[in-house]
Amino acid sequence: MPKLEISRRSLIGGMGAVPLAGLAWRQAEAQTAPTRKWSVPYGAAVRGGSLTEDADYRATLAAYCDHLVSEGGLKWFDLRPTRDRFDFSEGDRYLAFARANGMTFRGHTLVWHGALPPWAEAIDNAVVAEREMIRHIETVVGHYRGRIANWDVVNEAIADDPQTAPGLRDSLWLRRIGPRYVALALRAAAQADPGAKLIINDYDIEFIGDRYKRKREAFLRLIRSLRADNVPLHGVGLQGHLSDNQIDQAGLTAFVNEIKAMGLEFMVTELDVVDNKMPGPPDMRDMVAAARVHDFLGAIFAAMKPSAVLTWGITDKYSWVPIYFKRGDGLPNRPLPFDVQYKPKPMMQVIEHFCR
C-alpha cells in the first residue's frame, strides 16, 4: 500500500494552527504492505459482517494490526440474550480470525453501563446485581481463559462531569451495588483468568476545559483507590475519541506520568476523530484530524510508550461516527486511518510515526 508523506509543520499546534500551505499531501511511490513490525503494537476494532463479507477489510486488518478488539459480540446484549443463555459465537469468530493472522485479541467489555439486555436493565436489587455481574465475568472470562490477552473489565465508570467525589457514572451497577462494584469486577476477572491483563477504560479526559479536568482527576482518584486497596489492575485505557476540542497536552502528559508512577500500563483503546464540526474539504479535514492525533499521541508518548494503540475501526467505510455525528454539510465523515477505498490517510502516517 502507498505510504503517505505529510508536512510535519502542518501537524503542529492543532486545528487552529494548521496552515493552508501545509494541507497538501502526496502519495510516495507504492510499496508492499507492512509486515506489522511495530515498536508499539497497533490494532483496530472489528465488525462481524464486514469481516465476513469484505476481503479488502480482512486484508487491511491482517496487514496492519497486531491486536484486534470487537466493537460488539462481547457486550452483555450480544452475549446474554436471556439470563441463562450465553452466546459466544460472535466472539469466537473474531478470536479465530485474530489467531489465524497472528494477532492478540482484546476483550471488550465485561462491565459497562450500556448495551445491557432488557432482563439485566430490570434487575432491581443488590443481591441479584452482584450475583449476575460476577456470574457473567466468571463465565465469559472463563470461556476465553488463556486465549484473550487483556480485558476492559470496567468501561466508562467515571461520570461525564463529576462534580463531587467519587465521581462515578450513574449506572445499574452503581445504583444496585455501589462504588465497590469496580473492585468487585476486577477481583472476579483476576480469579477467572489469573494470566489476563485487566484494564479500566474511559474517555474524555484529554481535552482543554474544566469538565475534562474534573473527569481526569476523578479517574485518577479511582485508580489510586484501587491500587491502595490492592485490587488487581494492570493498566489504564484511554479511548481517544478526538474532536474539534483542543488537546490538553500538559494535562494529558501529567496524567500518563501518574499512571507510569503507579507501575501500570497505559494503552490507547479506541482512537478516531469525530469530525462533524471540522472543516468540510476532505484534504483539509484529513490534515486537521491528523494534527489532532499528533497532539494526542505526542502528549502520551512524552510520558511513556503505551503498551498499544488501537483505533476504533480501520476504514471510514465502517465506523460508528456517522451514525451519531453525521455532518451537517452532507459530506461523508472521515474518522479513521484509511478511507473507504482502503487508501491510508495522513492519520495513518502519524500513527506510524509514533508506533514504528
FENCORFEN-V914748 format. One record per pair of residues at least 24 apart in sequence whose C-alpha atoms are under 8 Angstrom apart, sorted by the first residue. I is the first residue (numbers start at 0). J is the second residue. Records with the same first field share a line. If there is no record, write none. Layout:
I=J ; J
This chain:
0=29 ; 30 ; 31 ; 32 ; 33 ; 342 ; 343
1=26 ; 27 ; 28 ; 29 ; 30 ; 31 ; 342 ; 343
2=26 ; 27 ; 28 ; 29 ; 30 ; 343 ; 348
3=27 ; 343 ; 344 ; 345 ; 348
4=345 ; 348
5=345 ; 348
9=286 ; 290
10=286 ; 287 ; 289 ; 290 ; 291 ; 293 ; 294
11=290 ; 293 ; 294
12=290 ; 294
13=245 ; 246 ; 287 ; 290 ; 291 ; 294
14=243 ; 245 ; 287 ; 290 ; 291
17=286 ; 287 ; 290
19=283
22=282 ; 283 ; 286
23=282
24=282 ; 345
32=62 ; 63
33=62 ; 63
34=62 ; 63
35=62 ; 63 ; 64 ; 65
36=355
37=354 ; 355
38=354 ; 355
39=304 ; 305 ; 306 ; 307 ; 308 ; 353 ; 354 ; 355
40=64 ; 65 ; 66 ; 306 ; 307 ; 308 ; 354
41=65 ; 66 ; 307 ; 308 ; 309 ; 354
42=66 ; 67 ; 68 ; 307 ; 308 ; 309 ; 310
43=67 ; 68 ; 269 ; 309 ; 310 ; 311 ; 312 ; 313
44=68 ; 69 ; 70 ; 269 ; 309 ; 310 ; 311 ; 312 ; 313
45=69 ; 70 ; 93 ; 311 ; 312
46=70 ; 71 ; 317
47=89 ; 93
49=317
55=341
56=314 ; 341
59=341
60=313
61=100
64=102
65=101 ; 102 ; 103
66=97 ; 102 ; 103 ; 104 ; 105 ; 309
67=97 ; 102 ; 103 ; 104 ; 105
68=104 ; 105 ; 106 ; 107
69=93 ; 105 ; 106 ; 107
70=107 ; 311
71=107
73=106 ; 107 ; 108 ; 109
74=107 ; 108 ; 109 ; 114 ; 115
75=109 ; 114 ; 115 ; 116
76=114 ; 115 ; 116
79=116
80=116
81=116 ; 118
82=118 ; 119
103=147 ; 148
104=146 ; 147 ; 148 ; 149
105=147 ; 148 ; 149 ; 150 ; 151
106=147 ; 148 ; 149 ; 150 ; 151
107=150 ; 151 ; 152
108=150 ; 151 ; 152 ; 153 ; 154
109=135 ; 136 ; 150 ; 151 ; 152 ; 153 ; 154
110=152 ; 153 ; 154 ; 184
111=153 ; 154 ; 155 ; 156
112=154 ; 155 ; 156 ; 170 ; 171 ; 172
120=171
123=175
124=175
125=175 ; 176
128=172 ; 175 ; 176
129=176 ; 180
132=184
133=183 ; 184 ; 187
136=184 ; 187 ; 188 ; 191
137=187 ; 188 ; 190 ; 191
140=188 ; 191 ; 192
141=191 ; 192
144=191 ; 192 ; 194 ; 195
145=192 ; 194 ; 195
147=195
148=194 ; 195 ; 196
149=195 ; 196 ; 197 ; 198
150=195 ; 196 ; 197 ; 198
151=197 ; 198 ; 199 ; 200 ; 236
152=184 ; 185 ; 188 ; 197 ; 198 ; 199 ; 200
153=181 ; 184 ; 185 ; 198 ; 199 ; 200
154=199 ; 200 ; 201
155=199 ; 200 ; 201 ; 202
156=181 ; 200 ; 201
157=201 ; 214 ; 217 ; 218
158=214
159=203 ; 210 ; 214
160=210 ; 211 ; 213 ; 214
161=210 ; 213 ; 214 ; 217
162=213
164=217
165=217 ; 220 ; 221
166=214 ; 217
167=217
182=225 ; 230
185=230 ; 231 ; 232
186=230 ; 231
189=231
196=232 ; 233 ; 234
197=231 ; 232 ; 233 ; 234
198=232 ; 233 ; 234 ; 235 ; 236
199=232 ; 234 ; 235 ; 236
200=235 ; 236 ; 237 ; 238 ; 268
201=236 ; 237 ; 238
202=237 ; 238 ; 239 ; 240
203=238 ; 239 ; 240
204=251
205=239 ; 246 ; 247 ; 248 ; 250 ; 251 ; 295
206=244 ; 245 ; 246 ; 247
207=244 ; 245 ; 246 ; 247
212=250
215=254
219=254
226=261
232=263
233=263 ; 264
234=263 ; 264 ; 265 ; 266
235=263 ; 264 ; 265 ; 266
236=265 ; 266 ; 267 ; 268
237=265 ; 266 ; 267 ; 268 ; 269
238=267 ; 268 ; 269 ; 270
239=267 ; 268 ; 269 ; 270 ; 271 ; 295
240=269 ; 270 ; 271 ; 272 ; 273
241=270 ; 271 ; 272 ; 273 ; 291 ; 292
242=272 ; 273 ; 274 ; 276 ; 291
243=273 ; 274 ; 276 ; 277
245=291
246=291 ; 294 ; 295
248=294 ; 295 ; 297 ; 298
249=298
251=298 ; 299
252=298 ; 299 ; 300 ; 301 ; 302
253=302
255=299 ; 302 ; 303
256=302 ; 303
259=302 ; 303
264=305 ; 306
265=304 ; 305 ; 306 ; 307
266=305 ; 306 ; 307 ; 308
267=305 ; 307 ; 308 ; 309 ; 310
268=307 ; 308 ; 309 ; 310 ; 311
269=309 ; 310 ; 311
270=308 ; 309 ; 310 ; 311
271=310 ; 311 ; 312 ; 334 ; 335
272=333 ; 334 ; 335
273=320 ; 324 ; 332 ; 334
274=324 ; 326 ; 332 ; 333 ; 334
275=324 ; 325 ; 326 ; 327 ; 332
276=326
279=328 ; 330
281=333
284=333
285=333 ; 344 ; 345 ; 346
286=345 ; 346
288=334 ; 346
289=345 ; 346 ; 349
292=346 ; 349 ; 350
293=349 ; 350
296=353
297=353
300=353
308=354
310=335
311=335
313=337
314=338 ; 339 ; 341
315=339
316=340
